[in-house]
């Protein structure tokens, strides 16, 4: 059976996968502003595609995997002033994530990885990991795809080391995954402050919460003008390779 997407499988097929010890992959992302040139679903589209590619690579290597539907809202209060963004409270986010992961475990899957595609989720997911692991009684891993693939990404990108926001990296990948949602006429405007890594312009040693509007007029961190589909394909493959490689390691599951 070649299908890896949960929503495209019937219950009997999913029961079979669970019984075979398949890895369940839950993409978690966000729906938020991504500058003047990209649709708001960037994080969800990219995270879902990277998870799908990861599951295919695992299957080809002999490890069954299933990708759950992407959890599309995240913690994005810092994007709200630009408009077009959804956000959840931390308590709601934790409650829904708990129920989603519990549903996956109740469906019979004993190995679960939550793959994150939005920088604003990282701190909360790390904080939730201990409690969710204890409550679920199953092996659960948490990953942010660009952190796993940062070394590979740095060799592909020209102006940054990894994913920033609505940047060279995200725009390149969107040119592959959803090219119709990249407004090429506005790429010239898709420039903002540069940073060494995602979130660093907001998270300073002396931290206070700031909205994106305080640090970027365009809603962009980085420079999307050097984006290309060729880079996008290499980035997507590098992310999937990095994630599949880590998940295939038995020791990852403790």
Secondary structure by P-SEA (a helix, b strand, c coil): ccccccccccaaaaaaaaaabbbbbbbbbbbcccccccccaaaaaaaaaaaaaaaaaaaaacbbbbbcccccccccccccccccbbbbcaaaaaaaaaaaaaaaaaacccbbbbbbccccaaaaaaaaaaaaaaaaccbbbbbcccccaaaaaaaccccccccccccaaaaaaaaccccccccccccccccccccccccccccccbbbbbccccccccccccccccccaaaaaaaaaaaaaaaaaaaacccccc
